[in-house]
Amino acid sequence: MNLIGYQLSRLHCSIVINFAWSYVKIRLLSRASGGIGIRASLRSMWELILCRFESCLAHQIFCIIFTMYKKLFTLLTISLTLFVLAKSDVSALSLPNYDTNLEQIIEFNTKLTINEDGTVDVVEEIDYVFPDQRHGIFRDIPLSKENQDGNAFLMSATGVSVTDHFGKSYKYQNNSDSRQISLKIGDPNKTITGRHQYVISYTLSGAVTYFSDHDEFYWNVTGNDWEIPIQRTNTTIKFPNSIASNTDAICFTGSYGAERSDCKVTKVSPTEIIISSEELASGDGITVVTSFPRGVVSILEPAEDKLDFIESLMAIGMAVAGVTYYAIIPLILIVKALKRRKKGTEEKRVVAAWFDPPKTSGGRDLTAGEVGVLHDRKGDVRDITATLIQLAQKGYFKISSEEKGFLIKKPAFSLIKMNEWLNSDIMPYEIDLLEAIFDGKEVVELSELGKRIGFATKLDNAYKSISAQLVTDGLYEDDPHTHKQKWLAIMFLGFFIFNPFFIIAAYLMSVASRRSALGGTAWATVESMKNFVKTQEKQLDFQAKNQMFFERLLPYATALGVEKVWIERFKDLKLAQPEWLETSNFNTFAYMNLMNSFNSSVSTAVSMSSTRSSSGFSSGFSGGGFSGGGGGGGGGGSW
């Protein structure tokens, strides 16, 4: 209405001016013509005024209509633009209020897409506020992650790009290497203030973790190294379309190591999960862990992080430079280790029986597994195999052999439970092994043991129990297993301080757990037994007539690593088939096949525990997750 009134005012002024001008012109013409009649003059003036009025009115009406149309078109254009922007990105219009005087991240939105080929597409949208003149931001993302043993592995990142919210490329420096993504975004010749959006995109390889019952993506989304607060985060996780169910996610917030979960997990569908959080302070971050079924994505393991050639040369140079200073303590440790080993073996003496196992102070015969650990101060596969053979001989299970294979027949062994062991007089670690083997079943295939993830843990516990038992029985002054683990950890410390002499000294100390006087005598007995099995042939004919002689020493020969020699000695003798071994084609080589199968299954279980689960990585589920865990992380700031 104001616009119309303005235009009408202009019309009124134009009429008045035109009327005055017409009157003046008529008066001048009248005088010039010698006088015209007043009526003629007035008529001429009126006609001229009407002509002016009609022309002016038409013009002004056209101007009013055109101006109103132009204003209406502008309003429609603005409204349509706002509508399109609202439809294209609602979040851009719904962001929270922020303090323009505080450097902060308004929103940190992340899209994680897990692909069937094992890669993960990552898109980070960072809405950053600059209260002062700055050039841009920097962003660092580690590509290294550690497993449960502290070993580092490297992921790889490809397709790194940086754009704004509308897809326009930013000027940036990419200083990334094999260990981290390092981006410096912005123009050094230009400063900016206010609010700016950065979209960082890349594709990860080796980021997925593979477990026995599920696969997992454990990712530190924001990192814990931002020195500014983050007002809000939204993380969208998308799975392959082939996943129909059994997806899950949890999240952790706070500083590194925190187990808080101040975040919300929303499962939109089986293939999409959204995780959000509010107000992350400086140094805080958000970490997400997502679980999905095995076999959906391809196995794409990270590579071991090894020092490059230049770093190796630097390590060697530092080691050589510090030899003089670091050699004193290692030499002391070496001398001490040699004295400990001498004291542990000085009780060697001639023993009465070459083929009887040593005894404890209480008169108990050492088991085959204990003999193996006593002999070389460590538990290994042979000790477990020897223990299982001895348990079979005692009647706790029977071993059955069956030929399997299409073209090449190979023996397949099964373990059949025979007697209960809970109330027996066997050692506690032997009961634990039996429980681990059968796991509530009556029959177990030997090859199945190598496929059990938890079986390897039971084996390690068995090694510890055997070592502890030797200390309890007074054969060792300190636990050989614990002693060895301690000094091996110290040995690895030598690598970090670049001291090869310290490494050698720590290794010698790791194998120098001190035997007692009784332990020295027992060790001498074991050495005599091993020597008898390997070299004494004269008494073999006499002893071989007794079936029990061969079987009694078989587990001990296995623990000492000379079972092949022992079995070979009896190949031409007619040994009776034992009750604990069932096979259709019995001969002495049946024992050899059995030993090989036991060693293979136990070795497979041990190796699988270190190769499966993505080289020993811990799961973010099952109570092992925390803020900053998994891969990713890092942080950033302005420059």
C-alpha positions in Angstrom: 0.0 0.0 0.0 2.8 2.4 0.7 4.2 1.7 -2.8 0.8 2.6 -4.4 0.4 5.8 -2.3 3.9 6.9 -3.4 3.1 6.4 -7.1 -0.3 8.3 -6.7 1.6 11.2 -5.1 3.9 11.3 -8.1 0.8 11.4 -10.4 -0.8 14.3 -8.5 2.3 16.4 -8.7 2.7 15.7 -12.4 -0.9 16.9 -13.1 -0.4 20.2 -11.2 2.9 20.9 -13.0 1.4 20.1 -16.4 -1.6 22.3 -15.7 0.5 25.3 -14.8 2.8 24.9 -17.8 -0.2 24.6 -20.2 -1.7 27.8 -18.8 1.5 29.7 -19.3 1.8 28.5 -22.8 -1.7 29.5 -23.7 -1.2 33.0 -22.3 1.9 33.5 -24.3 0.3 32.2 -27.5 -2.6 34.5 -27.0 -0.4 37.6 -26.7 1.6 36.6 -29.7 -1.4 36.1 -31.9 -2.9 39.6 -31.2 -5.5 38.3 -28.8 -7.7 35.4 -28.9 -11.0 35.0 -27.3 -10.9 33.9 -23.7 -13.2 31.0 -24.4 -11.0 29.8 -27.3 -8.1 30.1 -25.0 -9.7 28.2 -22.2 -10.8 25.5 -24.6 -7.3 25.1 -26.0 -5.9 25.0 -22.5 -8.4 22.3 -21.4 -7.7 20.2 -24.4 -4.0 20.4 -23.8 -4.4 19.6 -20.1 -6.5 16.5 -20.9 -4.0 15.4 -23.4 -1.2 15.8 -20.8 -3.3 14.1 -18.1 -4.2 11.1 -20.2 -0.5 10.6 -21.3 0.8 11.0 -17.7 -1.9 8.8 -16.2 -1.2 5.9 -18.6 2.5 6.2 -18.0 2.1 6.3 -14.2 -0.2 3.3 -14.2 2.3 1.3 -16.2 5.1 2.3 -13.7 3.0 1.2 -10.7 2.1 -2.2 -12.3 5.8 -2.8 -13.3 7.2 -1.9 -10.0 4.7 -4.1 -8.1 5.5 -7.0 -10.4 9.2 -6.5 -10.0 8.9 -6.5 -6.2 6.6 -9.5 -6.2 9.1 -11.4 -8.4 11.9 -10.6 -6.0 9.9 -11.9 -3.1 9.0 -15.1 -4.9 12.7 -15.7 -5.9 13.9 -15.3 -2.3 11.2 -17.6 -0.9 11.9 -20.3 -3.5 15.7 -20.1 -2.8 15.1 -20.5 1.0 12.7 -23.5 0.3 15.3 -25.2 -1.9 18.0 -24.7 0.7 15.8 -26.0 3.4 15.0 -29.2 1.4 18.7 -29.8 0.4 20.1 -29.6 3.9 17.8 -29.0 6.9 20.7 -29.2 9.3 22.2 -26.1 7.8 19.2 -24.1 9.0 18.7 -25.9 12.3 22.2 -25.6 13.8 22.4 -24.6 17.4 23.2 -21.0 18.5 26.8 -20.3 19.1 29.1 -17.7 20.6 30.9 -15.8 17.9 33.6 -14.8 20.4 34.5 -18.5 21.1 36.6 -20.7 18.8 34.7 -23.9 18.6 33.2 -26.6 16.4 29.5 -26.2 16.1 28.9 -29.6 14.6 31.1 -32.6 13.8 29.1 -34.8 11.4 30.6 -38.1 10.2 29.4 -40.6 7.7 31.0 -44.1 7.9 30.2 -46.5 5.1 31.4 -50.1 5.5 31.9 -51.7 2.1 31.7 -55.4 1.1 35.4 -55.3 0.0 36.5 -54.6 3.6 37.2 -50.9 3.0 35.4 -48.0 4.9 34.5 -44.7 3.4 34.8 -41.8 5.8 33.3 -38.3 5.4 33.9 -35.7 8.1 31.8 -32.5 8.0 33.4 -30.0 10.4 31.4 -26.7 11.1 34.1 -24.4 12.6 33.9 -20.9 14.1 36.8 -18.5 13.9 36.4 -15.5 16.3 39.7 -14.0 15.1 41.6 -13.7 11.9 42.8 -17.2 10.9 43.8 -19.0 7.7 41.9 -22.3 8.3 42.2 -25.5 10.2 44.5 -28.5 10.4 43.4 -32.1 10.9 45.5 -35.1 12.0 44.2 -38.7 11.9 46.5 -41.5 13.0 46.6 -44.6 10.8 48.3 -46.8 13.4 46.5 -49.0 15.9 47.8 -51.5 18.5 46.6 -55.0 19.4 46.4 -56.5 22.8 50.1 -57.3 22.8 51.1 -53.7 22.1 52.2 -54.5 18.5 51.4 -51.7 16.0 49.7 -52.2 12.7 49.1 -49.7 9.9 45.9 -49.0 8.0 46.0 -47.2 4.7 44.0 -44.2 3.5 43.3 -43.3 -0.2 41.2 -40.7 -2.0 41.8 -37.9 0.5 39.9 -34.7 -0.5 38.8 -31.5 1.2 35.8 -29.4 0.1 33.3 -27.0 1.6 29.6 -27.9 2.3 28.7 -27.3 -1.4 31.5 -29.4 -2.9 33.9 -26.6 -3.8 37.5 -27.6 -3.2 39.6 -25.9 -0.5 43.2 -25.1 -0.9 45.1 -27.4 1.5 48.5 -29.0 2.1 48.6 -32.8 2.4 51.5 -33.8 4.7 50.3 -37.4 5.2 52.5 -40.4 5.5 52.1 -44.1 6.2 51.3 -43.4 9.9 48.8 -40.6 9.8 46.7 -38.3 7.7 47.9 -34.8 8.2 46.0 -31.9 6.5 46.6 -28.2 6.7 43.5 -26.5 5.2 43.4 -22.9 4.1 45.2 -20.2 2.1 48.4 -18.8 3.8 47.8 -15.5 1.9 44.2 -15.1 3.0 42.6 -14.8 6.4 39.0 -15.6 7.4 36.7 -15.1 10.3 33.3 -16.4 11.3 31.7 -19.7 10.5 33.2 -22.1 7.9 32.4 -25.7 6.9 35.0 -28.3 5.9 34.3 -31.7 4.4 37.2 -34.2 4.6 36.7 -37.5 2.7 38.9 -40.6 2.6 38.8 -44.4 2.2 40.3 -46.7 4.8 41.8 -50.2 4.3 42.6 -52.5 7.2 40.2 -50.8 9.6 37.8 -53.6 10.2 38.5 -56.1 12.9 37.7 -59.8 12.5 36.7 -62.1 15.4 35.6 -65.7 15.7 31.9 -64.8 16.2 31.5 -61.3 14.6 33.3 -58.6 12.7 33.8 -55.1 14.1 34.6 -51.5 13.3 36.1 -49.7 16.3 36.7 -46.0 15.4 37.7 -42.9 17.3 35.5 -40.5 15.3 36.6 -37.0 16.5 39.9 -37.7 18.2 40.8 -36.5 21.7 43.4 -33.9 20.7 41.1 -30.9 19.9 41.9 -27.9 22.0 38.5 -26.5 21.4 35.0 -27.7 22.4 32.7 -29.5 20.1 29.0 -28.6 20.6 27.4 -31.5 18.8 28.3 -34.7 16.9 26.3 -36.9 14.6 27.8 -40.2 13.3 26.0 -42.2 10.6 27.1 -45.8 10.1 26.0 -47.6 6.9 26.4 -51.3 6.4 26.3 -53.3 3.1 22.8 -53.9 1.8 23.4 -57.7 2.2 23.1 -57.4 6.0 19.6 -58.2 7.1 20.1 -58.2 10.9 22.4 -58.6 13.8 24.0 -55.2 13.6 24.8 -53.3 16.8 26.7 -50.3 18.1 27.9 -48.7 21.3 29.7 -45.4 21.9 32.1 -43.9 24.4 32.7 -40.2 25.2 35.2 -38.2 27.3 39.0 -38.0 27.5 41.2 -40.8 26.4 40.5 -44.0 28.4 37.1 -42.8 29.7 34.3 -45.3 29.6 31.4 -42.8 29.7 28.6 -43.2 27.2 27.1 -39.7 27.1 25.8 -40.4 23.6 22.6 -41.7 21.9 22.5 -44.7 19.6 19.6 -44.9 17.2 19.2 -48.0 14.9 17.4 -46.6 11.9 17.4 -49.9 10.0 19.6 -53.1 9.9 21.9 -51.3 7.5 22.0 -47.8 9.2 22.8 -46.6 12.7 23.0 -43.0 13.9 25.0 -42.0 17.0 24.8 -38.5 18.4 26.3 -36.6 21.4 26.3 -33.1 22.9 28.9 -30.7 24.3 32.3 -32.4 24.1 34.8 -30.3 26.1 38.4 -29.6 25.0 40.3 -32.9 25.0 37.1 -35.0 24.9 36.0 -37.1 21.9 33.6 -39.7 20.8 34.4 -43.3 19.9 32.0 -45.7 18.2 32.1 -49.5 18.1 29.8 -51.3 15.6 29.3 -55.1 15.3 28.0 -57.0 12.3 27.9 -60.7 11.2 31.1 -62.5 10.0 31.6 -63.1 6.4 29.7 -60.1 5.1 32.8 -58.1 4.3 36.1 -59.3 2.9 39.1 -59.8 5.2 41.4 -56.9 4.7 44.0 -57.0 7.5 46.3 -54.0 8.4 50.0 -54.3 7.8 52.6 -54.6 10.5 54.2 -51.3 11.4 57.9 -51.8 10.8 60.7 -49.2 11.1 61.9 -48.0 7.7 65.5 -48.2 6.7 66.4 -44.7 7.8 64.9 -45.2 11.3 66.8 -48.5 11.6 70.0 -46.7 10.8 69.2 -44.1 13.4 68.5 -46.8 16.0 71.8 -48.5 15.3 73.7 -45.3 15.4 72.2 -44.4 18.8 72.9 -47.9 20.1 76.6 -47.7 19.0 76.9 -44.1 20.4 75.6 -45.3 23.8 77.6 -48.6 24.1 80.0 -47.2 26.7 77.4 -45.9 29.0 74.9 -48.8 28.7 77.5 -51.6 28.8 78.0 -51.5 32.6 74.6 -52.7 33.8 74.3 -55.4 31.0 77.6 -56.9 31.9 76.6 -57.1 35.6 73.4 -58.8 34.5 75.2 -61.3 32.3 77.6 -62.3 35.1 74.6 -62.7 37.4 72.7 -64.8 34.9 75.6 -67.1 34.4 76.0 -67.6 38.2 72.3 -68.4 38.6 72.4 -71.0 35.8 75.5 -72.6 37.4 73.9 -72.7 40.8 70.8 -74.3 39.3 72.8 -77.2 37.8 75.6 -77.7 40.3 73.6 -80.4 42.0 74.1 -82.8 39.1 75.2 -86.2 40.2 75.0 -89.8 39.1 71.4 -91.1 39.5 70.4 -94.7 40.2 67.8 -95.0 37.5 68.1 -93.8 34.0 64.5 -94.5 33.0 62.5 -93.3 36.1 61.2 -89.7 36.2 62.4 -87.5 39.0 60.3 -87.1 42.2 59.2 -84.3 44.4 60.1 -83.9 48.0 56.8 -85.7 48.8 57.7 -88.7 46.7 55.4 -87.9 43.8 56.6 -88.7 40.2 56.8 -85.6 38.1 54.3 -85.6 35.2 55.6 -85.5 31.6 54.5 -81.9 31.3 56.4 -81.0 34.5 59.5 -82.8 33.2 59.4 -80.7 30.0 59.1 -77.4 31.8 61.8 -78.4 34.3 64.2 -79.3 31.6 64.1 -76.1 29.4 62.4 -73.6 31.8 59.5 -73.0 29.4 56.1 -74.5 28.4 55.6 -75.5 24.8 53.5 -77.6 22.5 55.5 -80.8 23.3 54.6 -80.5 27.0 50.9 -80.3 26.3 51.1 -83.3 23.9 53.0 -85.3 26.4 50.5 -84.5 29.1 47.5 -85.6 26.9 49.2 -88.9 26.0 49.8 -89.5 29.7 46.2 -88.7 30.6 45.0 -91.2 27.9 47.3 -93.9 29.3 45.7 -93.3 32.7 42.3 -94.1 31.2 40.6 -90.7 31.2 39.9 -90.8 27.5 40.5 -93.2 24.5 42.0 -92.2 21.2 40.4 -93.7 18.1 41.9 -93.5 14.6 40.1 -93.6 11.3 41.5 -93.3 7.7 39.9 -90.4 5.9 40.6 -88.8 2.5 39.5 -89.4 -1.1 42.8 -90.2 -2.9 45.3 -89.9 -0.1 44.2 -91.5 3.1 45.3 -89.8 6.3 44.5 -90.9 9.9 42.0 -88.8 11.7 42.0 -89.1 15.5 39.0 -88.7 17.8 39.1 -88.4 21.6 36.4 -90.4 23.5 35.7 -89.6 27.1 36.0 -92.6 29.4 36.3 -91.8 33.1 35.3 -88.8 35.2 38.2 -86.7 36.5 36.8 -84.2 39.0 37.5 -86.3 42.1 40.6 -88.0 40.8 44.2 -87.6 42.0 45.5 -85.9 38.8 46.9 -82.4 38.9 44.6 -79.4 38.7 46.0 -78.2 35.4 45.4 -81.7 34.0 41.7 -81.4 35.0 41.6 -77.9 33.3 43.0 -79.4 30.1 40.5 -82.2 30.1 37.6 -79.7 30.7 39.0 -77.5 27.8 39.2 -80.4 25.4 35.8 -82.0 25.9 33.8 -78.9 26.8 30.8 -81.0 27.9 31.1 -83.4 24.9 31.6 -87.1 25.0 33.5 -87.3 21.7 35.8 -84.6 20.2 37.8 -84.7 17.0 41.4 -83.9 17.5 41.5 -81.5 14.5 38.7 -79.5 16.2 41.0 -78.4 19.0 43.0 -76.2 16.5 39.8 -74.3 15.6 38.8 -73.2 19.1 39.7 -69.7 20.0 39.4 -70.2 23.8 41.6 -73.4 23.8 44.8 -71.4 23.3 44.0 -69.4 26.5 43.6 -72.7 28.4 47.0 -73.8 27.1 48.7 -70.7 28.4 47.0 -71.1 31.8 48.3 -74.7 31.8 51.9 -73.5 31.3 51.5 -71.1 34.2 50.0 -73.8 36.4 52.9 -76.2 35.7 55.5 -73.6 36.5 53.7 -72.6 39.7 53.5 -76.3 40.7 57.3 -76.7 40.3 57.7 -73.8 42.7 55.2 -75.3 45.1 57.1 -78.6 45.0 60.3 -76.9 45.8 62.1 -77.5 42.5 62.4 -73.8 41.6 63.1 -70.9 43.8 61.0 -68.6 41.5 58.3 -69.3 39.0 60.1 -69.9 35.6 57.1 -68.8 33.6 56.7 -65.5 35.4 60.4 -65.0 35.6 60.8 -65.4 31.9 57.9 -63.1 31.0 59.3 -60.4 33.2 62.8 -60.5 31.7 61.4 -60.7 28.2 59.5 -57.5 28.8 62.7 -55.9 30.0 64.5 -57.3 26.9 62.1 -55.4 24.7 62.8 -52.3 26.7 66.3 -52.7 25.3 65.0 -52.1 21.8 63.6 -48.7 22.8 66.7 -47.5 24.5 68.8 -48.8 21.6 71.1 -51.0 23.7 71.9 -54.4 22.2 74.0 -55.4 25.3 71.0 -54.8 27.5 68.9 -57.0 25.2 71.4 -59.9 25.5 71.7 -59.6 29.2 67.9 -59.5 29.7 67.5 -62.6 27.5 70.1 -64.5 29.5 68.3 -63.5 32.7 65.0 -64.7 31.2 66.3 -68.3 30.9 68.1 -68.2 34.2 65.3 -68.9 36.7 67.0 -70.5 39.7 66.4 -74.1 40.5 66.7 -75.3 44.0 69.1 -78.1 45.1 66.2 -80.5 44.7 65.5 -79.0 41.3 69.2 -79.5 40.3 69.0 -83.1 41.1 65.7 -83.5 39.3 67.2 -81.8 36.3 70.1 -84.2 36.3 67.7 -87.1 36.4 65.8 -85.7 33.4 69.1 -85.3 31.5 70.0 -89.0 32.3 66.5 -90.1 31.0 66.9 -88.1 27.8 70.4 -89.5 27.3 69.1 -93.0 27.8 66.3 -92.6 25.3 68.6 -91.1 22.7 71.7 -93.3 23.0 71.4 -96.5 25.1 70.7 -99.4 22.9 72.3 -102.3 24.7 69.5 -102.7 27.2 66.7 -102.2 24.7 66.1 -105.9 23.9 65.7 -106.7 27.6 63.4 -103.7 28.3 61.4 -104.0 25.1 59.9 -107.4 26.3 57.9 -105.3 28.7 55.1 -103.4 26.9 54.7 -101.0 29.8 58.3 -99.9 29.5 57.8 -98.3 26.1 54.5 -96.7 27.0 55.7 -95.4 30.3 58.6 -93.5 28.7 56.7 -92.4 25.6 55.2 -89.2 27.2 58.5 -88.2 28.8 60.3 -88.7 25.5 57.7 -86.5 23.8 58.2 -83.8 26.4 62.0 -83.9 25.9 61.6 -83.8 22.1 63.1 -87.3 21.4 59.9 -89.2 20.8 60.8 -89.9 17.1 64.1 -91.6 18.2 62.2 -93.6 20.9 59.5 -94.8 18.5 62.1 -95.6 15.8 63.9 -98.0 18.1 60.8 -100.2 18.5 59.7 -100.3 14.9 60.9 -103.9 14.4 59.5 -105.2 17.7 56.0 -106.7 18.0 54.3 -104.3 20.4 50.8 -105.0 21.5 48.1 -102.5 20.7 47.4 -100.5 23.9 43.9 -100.2 25.3 43.9 -96.4 25.1 44.5 -96.4 21.3 42.1 -97.9 18.7 43.2 -98.2 15.2 42.6 -100.7 12.4 46.2 -100.8 11.2 48.3 -100.7 14.4 52.1 -100.5 14.3 54.7 -98.3 15.8 54.1 -95.7 13.2 50.6 -95.2 14.6 52.3 -93.6 17.6 54.2 -91.3 15.3 51.0 -90.2 13.4 49.3 -89.6 16.8 52.2 -87.4 18.0 52.2 -85.4 14.8 48.4 -84.9 15.0 48.5 -83.8 18.6 51.4 -81.3 17.9 49.7 -80.0 14.8 46.3 -79.4 16.6 47.9 -77.7 19.6 50.2 -75.6 17.4 47.2 -74.5 15.3 45.3 -73.4 18.4 48.2 -71.3 19.6 48.9 -69.7 16.2 45.2 -69.0 15.6 44.9 -67.1 18.8 47.6 -64.7 17.5 46.4 -64.5 13.9 42.7 -64.5 14.2 41.0 -61.5 15.8 42.9 -59.3 13.4 46.3 -60.1 14.8 45.2 -60.0 18.5 43.1 -56.8 18.6 40.8 -56.4 21.5 37.0 -56.0 20.9 35.2 -52.8 21.8 32.3 -55.0 23.0 32.5 -57.3 26.0 33.5 -54.5 28.3 36.8 -53.6 26.5 35.8 -50.4 24.8 36.7 -46.8 25.9 36.9 -43.3 24.5 39.9 -43.0 22.2 40.1 -46.8 21.6 40.3 -48.5 18.2 41.5 -46.8 15.2 41.3 -43.1 14.1 41.4 -40.3 16.6 43.9 -37.4 16.4 42.5 -33.9 16.5 43.2 -30.5 15.0 42.8 -26.8 15.5 43.2 -23.5 13.6 46.2 -21.8 12.1 
